[in-house]
Amino acid sequence: MAGGGGGGGRDYVGSENAEAMITIIEHKSIKIETLLKQSRPLEALKTALEGSHLVIGDERCKSANWIAVHRAIMAVKDVDAVLASLEPEYYDILMKYVYRGLSTGDRPTCDQCLRIHEKLTERAGLGCILRCLADTVNTV
């Protein structure tokens, strides 16, 4: 379910579901922090990316989810090892968050996102970039 955004926008979070989604994201954030404290960055990244394709439509949900994903992305030290163990179904959604990170202008975030972008492009190919940029409906 962590793919690049399937559903064509049908599964978006409307304002009526936003509070429930915020609660889910808060629980996910706690799990991510626990995994990071256990030095398990791959599992933390997977947890952060899971369900991210459903968080569209409500800016509060997008922001809350970005904070969780950002925390997991910044904790990755060995990008090659993490990407080698990450299932391909996560590539497109990760690339979307890489671009979100680059858009922040924050130097440490941009540096990390550029490292991930380089390695992810090597592994997933240019199609990953094109799918990410072409999908204007399922934005993160």
C-alpha positions in Angstrom: 0.0 0.0 0.0 3.0 2.4 0.1 3.2 2.8 -3.7 3.5 5.9 -5.7 0.1 7.2 -5.2 -2.4 4.9 -6.9 -6.1 5.5 -6.7 -6.0 8.5 -9.0 -6.9 10.8 -6.1 -10.0 8.8 -5.0 -8.5 7.9 -1.6 -7.7 11.5 -0.5 -8.2 12.8 3.0 -11.0 15.3 3.0 -11.5 17.7 5.9 -14.0 15.4 7.5 -11.3 12.7 7.8 -8.4 15.0 8.6 -8.6 14.7 12.4 -8.6 10.9 12.2 -5.6 11.0 9.8 -3.7 13.5 12.1 -4.2 10.9 14.9 -2.9 8.1 12.7 0.1 10.2 11.7 0.9 11.1 15.4 0.9 7.3 16.2 3.1 6.7 13.2 5.5 9.4 14.4 5.8 7.8 17.8 6.6 4.4 16.1 9.2 6.2 13.9 10.9 7.7 17.0 11.0 4.3 18.7 12.6 2.7 15.6 15.2 5.4 15.3 16.1 5.0 19.0 16.6 1.3 18.3 18.9 2.3 15.4 16.5 0.9 12.8 16.5 3.6 10.1 15.2 1.3 7.3 12.1 0.3 9.3 11.6 4.0 10.4 11.7 5.1 6.7 9.3 2.3 5.7 6.9 3.3 8.5 7.1 6.9 7.5 6.3 6.2 3.9 3.5 3.7 4.5 0.1 5.2 3.7 1.7 8.4 2.6 -0.1 8.2 -0.8 -3.4 8.5 1.1 -2.4 11.9 2.7 -3.5 14.2 0.0 -6.1 16.9 -0.1 -5.6 18.3 3.5 -2.6 20.6 4.0 -2.5 19.9 7.8 -2.2 16.1 7.1 0.5 16.7 4.5 2.5 18.9 6.9 2.2 16.4 9.7 3.2 13.5 7.5 6.1 15.5 6.1 7.4 16.0 9.6 7.4 12.3 10.2 9.0 11.4 6.8 11.6 14.2 7.3 12.6 12.8 10.6 13.1 9.4 9.1 15.0 10.7 6.0 17.3 12.8 8.1 18.2 9.7 10.2 19.5 7.7 7.3 23.3 7.6 7.4 24.1 4.8 4.9 21.9 5.7 1.9 23.2 2.8 -0.2 22.4 0.2 2.5 18.9 1.6 3.1 18.0 1.8 -0.5 19.4 -1.7 -1.2 16.9 -3.0 1.4 14.0 -0.8 0.5 11.4 -2.5 -1.7 10.8 -0.8 -5.1 7.2 0.0 -4.2 8.5 2.8 -2.0 10.8 4.4 -4.6 8.2 6.8 -6.2 6.8 8.1 -2.9 10.3 8.5 -1.5 11.2 10.6 -4.5 8.2 12.8 -3.9 9.4 13.5 -0.4 13.0 14.1 -1.6 11.6 16.8 -3.8 9.6 18.2 -0.9 12.7 18.3 1.1 14.7 20.1 -1.6 11.9 22.7 -1.8 12.5 23.7 1.9 15.7 25.4 1.2 17.1 24.1 4.5 20.7 23.3 3.9 21.0 20.0 5.9 17.7 18.8 4.5 18.7 19.7 1.0 22.1 18.0 1.4 20.5 14.8 2.6 17.8 14.9 -0.1 20.4 15.3 -2.8 22.4 12.3 -1.5 19.2 10.3 -1.5 18.1 11.6 -4.9 21.4 10.6 -6.5 21.3 7.0 -5.1 17.6 6.6 -5.7 17.9 7.7 -9.3 20.7 5.1 -9.8 18.6 2.4 -8.3 15.1 3.3 -9.6 16.0 5.0 -12.9 14.8 8.2 -14.5 11.2 6.9 -14.7 11.0 7.4 -10.9 11.7 11.1 -11.4 9.3 11.5 -14.3 6.5 9.7 -12.5 7.1 12.0 -9.5 7.1 15.2 -11.4 4.2 14.2 -13.7 1.9 13.3 -10.8 0.3 16.6 -9.9 -2.8 15.0 -8.2 -1.1 13.0 -5.5 1.3 15.6 -4.1 3.0 15.3 -0.7 
